[in-house]
Amino acid sequence: MEIHPLVEELGVYPYNELGDARRAREEKGLGVIDFGIGVPREPTPLFIREALTNAVLDEGHSSYPLAGGLPELRQAIADWVQQRYGVGLDPSIEVLPTLGSKEAIYHLASLLIWADGPRDLVAVTTPGYPVAGRSTRLAGGGLLELPLDPQSDWLPNIDAIPDDVWPRLAVIWINSPNNPTGSAAPLEFFEELAERCRRHGVVLASDEAYSEIYLDDNKPASILEVSDPTHILAFNSLSKRSAMAGYRSGFVCGDPLLISAMKAVRPTLGVTPQNFVQRASIAAWGDEGHVAGMRERYARKREIMTPALEQAGLKSVGGPASFFLWCEVAGDGDDQAAAARLLEAGVLVAPGRIFGQAGEGYVRVALVPPIDECEAAAAALRELGQ
């Protein structure tokens, strides 16, 4: 029996090593405060849980969900996009509910890259979320990495893409607000990039899972706000916005031709959320009060952790959005050694290199523990920095 060689070549999913580090410490009977993996630990709001429970009780028999999702959910998503960005979408042809955003991100490459096809490359930013890149490799495509650095405000330099590469590009992936840097692209950047992609026939895909985690009234822009949405796809999720990571509910919206192609393969994949999850999602997208509360708590965690990390030699140099702190390692810049030093003090963070070579010299701190654990971690960091 033969297994695809890329399975071994790609290796273990990068985030797995963070779970291994936590478990190894726990097996020794040592405590750990986990800022490694970005899984929200805020309680899922009660009204969402009640909506789920009621939907289960009201469902007399269990049936397969529609490949295109419930019409009511598509409408709720379109209503939210209109309210949030002032962009009108036709929920019947421009909106597709998904099983979280990860699976939709993963499957896009297989729709746009094929053997002997005209386009064999996908552009991804680095450091970055690994799913788009790994799925491209498994679909048989190659990667063009676009580095992010503080000199460019953590935005990719599109001018660095050679003229002879554009015809080979199938997709350019943007993640804004960005994981791991916390930067958010301005609308002007989106407009310029969208125009380039239209000119060259390239799909522009934007992962916007952290769009609702921001400071003050500085709301991040969306790729959906560009003047011409041709070749545009935006991906979003309730995992971070509403602390619903385990529900697996998200959406992709944008260019009707692309949405139609994605919808066409859904019956084969079978990945639309269960109907009761979709009912809970309708409730979640229709409420903004609980999201404001989430933002306030993440802002408080940022206030607690930022000075303590700096005292321990880790200065936050990323952007103000998402619930991540992207910290530069002082001294020799060894991110693995810095993460190991913090783990000895009972604080787990992610070394930047797991997000790509461009992440070396940084650590990512996911502000997901409760506030009391953040305060305990800050005390440990201050002691470490003395």
N, C-alpha and C positions, 0 to 999 in steps of 0.2 A: 504494500500500500504506500502511495506517495502523498505527501502533504505539500501544499504550495510552499515553496522555499521562502516566500516573503513572511510567512508566519514566524519562522525562526529569525529571519533577518530583522524584522521590526521589533522583536523582543517583547519583553513585558511592558504592558501599558504603564507609562511613566508614573502615574499617580499611585500605582500599587505599592511602590517602595515606601510611600508615606504611611500607608496602613501597616506595612510590615514593621516599620520603625516603631510605631505606636504599640503594636502587639508585643514586640520584643521587650519593650520597657515594662509593659503591664505584666508580662509573664514573670518578670523579676520582682513583682510586687511593688513597683515604683509608680508613682503618680505621673500623669502627663496631661497637659492642657493642649488640646489639639487645634492649632491654627494651620494645619497642613492642607487638607482637602477642603474645597469650598462648598461644603454641603450645609445649608442653613440649619441652625438649631433653634431658631425662633419657633414658638408654637404656631401650628397652622390655625388661623382664626376659627373660632367656634362656628360661625355662621357657614363657613365652607364645609366643615366636617358635618354639620347638620344637613346641609344640602346633599352631600354624598349619601348620608344615612337614609334620608327621605327618598332619594332616588332608588336606592337598593330596595327599600320596603315597597315602593310603588311599582317596581318592576316585577310583575307576576311571573314572568318566565325570562330566562336569560337568552339573548340572541346575539348574533354577530353584529358589531357596529357597522354602519354604512361606511364605505371606503372614503367618501368625501366628508364624513363627520355629520353631526346633527345640523340641520339648517339653522336652528336657534343658536348654536354655538358659533357658526360662521357669522351670523348677524351680530352676536355679542362682540366678537373680535373686530368686525368692521366698525361697530359703534365706538369701541375703545380707540381704534386708530384715528377715527374722525375727531374724537374728543381730545386725544393726546397730541396729535400732529396736525390736525386740520386737513387731513387727506381723506378723500372719499374713495372707498373701495366697493366694488360689486361683489358681495359675499358669495355669489353663485359661481364666479369664474376667477376671482382674484384672491381667494382665501382658502387655505387648506389646514384643518386641524391635524396635529401630529402627536406622536407618542413622545412628548418632550421635544426639544429641538435637536438633540444629539443624533437621533436616528435619521432625521431629515437631512441634516448636514452630511451624515455619512453617505446617504444614497444619492446625493446630487452628482457626484463624480461618475457614477455608473450610467447616468443618463446622458452625459456629455462627452465621454471618452470611450472609444471602442477601437478594436484592433484595425489598423490601417485607416483609421479615421483622420480627418484633416487637422485635428487639434489634440495634442498629447501632453500639454503642460497645464498645471494649475499653480497660481501664485498664492503663497501664504505668507503671513507676517511672522517674524521670529524676533524675540521669544513669543510663544503663542500656545493656544489651545491645540492639542495634537490631532484632533479627530479629522479635520479636513485633509491634513497632510497624509495621515495613515490610510484614509479611505481612498485617496487618489492613487497611492502606491498599489493598493489591492485591486483597484480598477484597471491597472496597467499603465497609469500615467506617470509623468515625471513632475518634479517640484521645482519651482522657482521661488527661492526664499527672499523676502523683502525685509531687511533688518530694520528694527526700531531702536532708536537711541535718544538720549535726552536732548541732543543738539537739534533734533527735528521735532521736538515736543512729542516724541514717541509715535510719530506718523511715518508711514512708508514713503520713500522717495520714488514716486511714479516715473519721474524723468530718467531714473536709472535703468528702466526696462529698455533693452536695445530694440531698435526698429525691427530687426529681423526675428525677434522673439514674439512680438504681438500676434502675428498670424498663427502661431502655434498655441496660444493661450486659449483654453476653454473657459476658465473661471479665474477671477481675482477675488480672494476672500479678504474681507475686512471684519474685524471684531471690535465693535465700539458700542459702549465703553469696553475697554480692552482688558482681557485676562492674559497676562498678569499685571500689566503696568498701571491700570486704572485711568488711562488717558481716554478722552472722548474726541472724536473727529468733528470739526466744525462743518456746517452745511456747505461752506465754500469749498472745502476739500472734497466733499461728496459730489458736488456739482462738476468740478473739474474731472474727477475720476470717472464719473458716469459718462461724461461727454467722450472721454478717451475710449471707454469700453464700447459705447455705441458706434463710434467711428470704426473700430476694429472688429466688431461683431463678437465681443467678449461678454460673458455673463458676469455681472457684478453682484456678489452675494455678501450680505452683511449679517453677521451673528450679533444680535442685540439683546442677549439674555440679561444683561445688567442695566438695561436702559432706565429702570426705575429706581436705581440706587445711586443717588447723587446728593451733593451738599447744597443747602440753601434753595434758591429758585433757579439754579443753573442747570436747566433740563438739557440732557444730551439730545442732539439732533438724530434723525433717522434717515437712512438712505431713501425711504419712501417720500421724503420731502423734496427730492430733486424735481426740477421742472419737467423732465421727460423721463418717465419710469420704464422705458423700453430696456429689456435685458436685465431688469432689476429684480432681486429677491431679498426679502428681509425675513429673518428667523427670530422668533422670540419664544418665551417660555414663562410659565407660572412658578417655576422652581425657586427662583430668587425673589421675584416680586411679591409672591404670596406665601412663601415658605411651603411649597407644595412639591418638593423634589421627588418624593416617593409616589406621587400621583401620576407622574409622567404625562404632562399635558403642555403642549405648546402649539405653535402654528408657523406656517410659512405663507407669505403673501407677496404679491407683486405681479409681474408680467403674466398676462393670461395664458400665453403660449407655454411658458415654463410651468405654470400651475397645472395646466391641462396634461402636460407630459408626466408630471409627478403623480397626478391623480390617476392616470391611466394604469400605473403599475401598482397602485395601492392594494387592489384585491389580491395580487400575487404575494405581496409582502405581509399583508394582514396586520398593520401596525397602527390603525386608528385607535385612540383611547376607548376604553369601555364606556358604554352609555352613561353609567352612573358617575364616572369621572368627568365626562363631558358636562353633565348637569351641574356638578360642583364647580366646574370651570366657568360656566355661564355666570354663576354667582360671584366668582372671584373677579372676573373681568369687569363686572358691573359695579364694583365698589372701590373707591379710592381712599377711604378713611384708614383702612388697615395698612395700606401701603405707606401713607404718611407716617404712621406709627413705626413701621419698619425702618424708614429712613432716619427717624429721630434716634432710634436705638443704635443703628450703625454709626451715626455721627458721634454719639456718646462713646462708643467703643474706640473710634478713631482718636478722640480726645484723650482717652485713657492710655492707649498703647503707643501713640506716636512719640511722646517725649521719653517714655521708658525705653523704647527700642533705640532711640538716638543715644541715650545714656549708655546702652550696651554696645555702641559702635555700629548701629544700623540706622542710617538716615533715610527717611522716606523721600524719594525723589520722583515718584510717579504722579499720575494725575489724581483729581479729586473724586472721580466716579468709581462705581462698583464697590464691593466691600473688601477690596484688597489694598494692602500697603505694599508697595514695591520699594524695597530698601537696598541702598548701596552698602556694601560691606567695606568697612574701614580697614586700613592697614594693607595687608597683602591681597585683599579682595577674594580670598578663598571662600566661596559660598558654601561648599560642602563642610569645611571646617567650622564655619560660623554656625551652620545649622546643627552640627554635632555638639558644639559648645552650648547652644541653647537647649538642646535635648537633655544634656547632662543636668541642666537646671530645671528640667521638667516642662519645657516649652517646645512644642513641635512646630516647625515652620518648613517651608519647601525651599530647598536650594534652587537657585535660578536656573541652573543648567538643565533641569528636567524639562524646561520649556524650550530648549534649544540652546545651541552654542552661544547665541547672542545674550542669553540670560546669565552667563557666567559672571560672577562678581556681585550678584544680587541675591536676595532672598525674598520670597513672597509670603506675606502674612495674611491669611484669610480670617477676617473678623467675625467668625461664626460662633465662637463660644459665648455663653451668656455673660452679661455684664459682670457678675460677681467673679466669674473665672478670669475675665479680662483684668480685673483689679488684682487678683492673685498673681496672674502672670506678670503684670507690670511691676509688682513688688519684687518678684524673683529676678526680673531683668535689671531693676535698679540695684539690687544686691550684686548681680553679676558685673555691673559696670563700675562698681566701687574699686 
